[in-house]
Structure formats: C-alpha cells, structure tokens
Amino acid sequence: MRIKTKHNSNHKTQQITLEGQIIQEYTYYVLGFVPADVVRLENKVWFTKLTNIQIISIEKFFNVQYNKA
C-alpha cells in the first residue's frame, strides 16, 4: 500500500453514505457536556441538531450549575 496524500486537521473531507450520497455538513459548536437526560436524547443517539426546547434545557442546566459555584 502506498501513501497517496497526507491528511491533517486542515484537510477537507466529506462523509458519504454506503450508496455514495454526500451527507450534509453541519457547523457544530461544543457548548459543554451535559447529561443526556437534560437534552432528552434518545438511546444510542450520538449527534443531533438541537431543537429550541433542547437548547433552553441546556441553558437552564448551565445556569443552575454556574449559580452553584
């Protein structure tokens, strides 16, 4: 096996399905780590676009945690 190209963190990649369809790329931000029940994620969900209700739940969680400190 030969190395044809070098990859680094600046290398643009795309995710594709097994059928070859390009999966839409999302810009994402890490807001922090919260328990799954705070955002009401279903079991085995690793990635999802948050609803307004989920975002409000996260904000409330962080406000409570911040005020405890």
C-alpha positions as CSV (number, residue, x, y, z in Angstrom):
1,M,0.0,0.0,0.0
2,R,1.3,3.4,-1.0
3,I,0.5,6.7,0.8
4,K,-1.0,8.9,-1.9
5,T,-1.9,12.0,0.1
6,K,-1.2,13.3,3.6
7,H,-4.0,14.4,5.8
8,N,-4.0,16.8,8.7
9,S,-6.6,18.7,10.7
10,N,-7.0,21.3,7.9
11,H,-7.8,18.6,5.3
12,K,-11.4,19.0,4.0
13,T,-13.3,15.7,3.9
14,Q,-16.9,14.7,3.2
15,Q,-19.0,12.0,4.7
16,I,-20.8,9.8,2.3
17,T,-23.4,7.0,2.7
18,L,-22.8,3.5,1.5
19,E,-24.8,4.4,-1.6
20,G,-22.3,7.3,-2.3
21,Q,-24.6,10.2,-1.4
22,I,-22.8,13.1,0.2
23,I,-24.1,13.8,3.8
24,Q,-24.8,17.4,4.5
25,E,-22.0,19.0,6.6
26,Y,-23.1,20.8,9.7
27,T,-21.2,23.5,11.5
28,Y,-21.2,22.5,15.1
29,Y,-20.2,24.0,18.4
30,V,-19.4,22.4,21.7
31,L,-21.4,24.2,24.4
32,G,-20.3,21.9,27.1
33,F,-21.1,18.5,28.4
34,V,-24.5,17.8,29.9
35,P,-26.2,14.6,30.9
36,A,-28.3,13.1,28.0
37,D,-31.5,13.5,30.0
38,V,-31.0,17.2,30.1
39,V,-31.3,17.4,26.3
40,R,-33.7,14.4,26.2
41,L,-31.7,12.4,23.7
42,E,-32.9,9.0,22.7
43,N,-30.8,6.0,23.4
44,K,-27.8,5.5,21.1
45,V,-28.0,9.0,19.5
46,W,-24.5,10.4,19.2
47,F,-25.3,13.5,17.1
48,T,-28.4,15.5,16.5
49,K,-29.5,19.0,15.6
50,L,-31.0,20.5,18.8
51,T,-34.5,21.9,19.0
52,N,-35.2,25.2,20.7
53,I,-36.6,23.3,23.7
54,Q,-33.4,21.3,24.0
55,I,-31.3,24.5,23.8
56,I,-33.4,26.1,26.6
57,S,-32.9,22.9,28.7
58,I,-29.1,23.2,28.3
59,E,-29.2,26.9,29.2
60,K,-31.2,26.2,32.3
61,F,-28.8,23.4,33.2
62,F,-25.7,25.7,32.8
63,N,-27.4,28.5,34.8
64,V,-28.1,26.2,37.7
65,Q,-24.6,24.7,37.6
66,Y,-23.0,28.2,37.3
67,N,-25.0,29.6,40.2
68,K,-24.0,26.7,42.5
69,A,-20.3,27.6,42.1
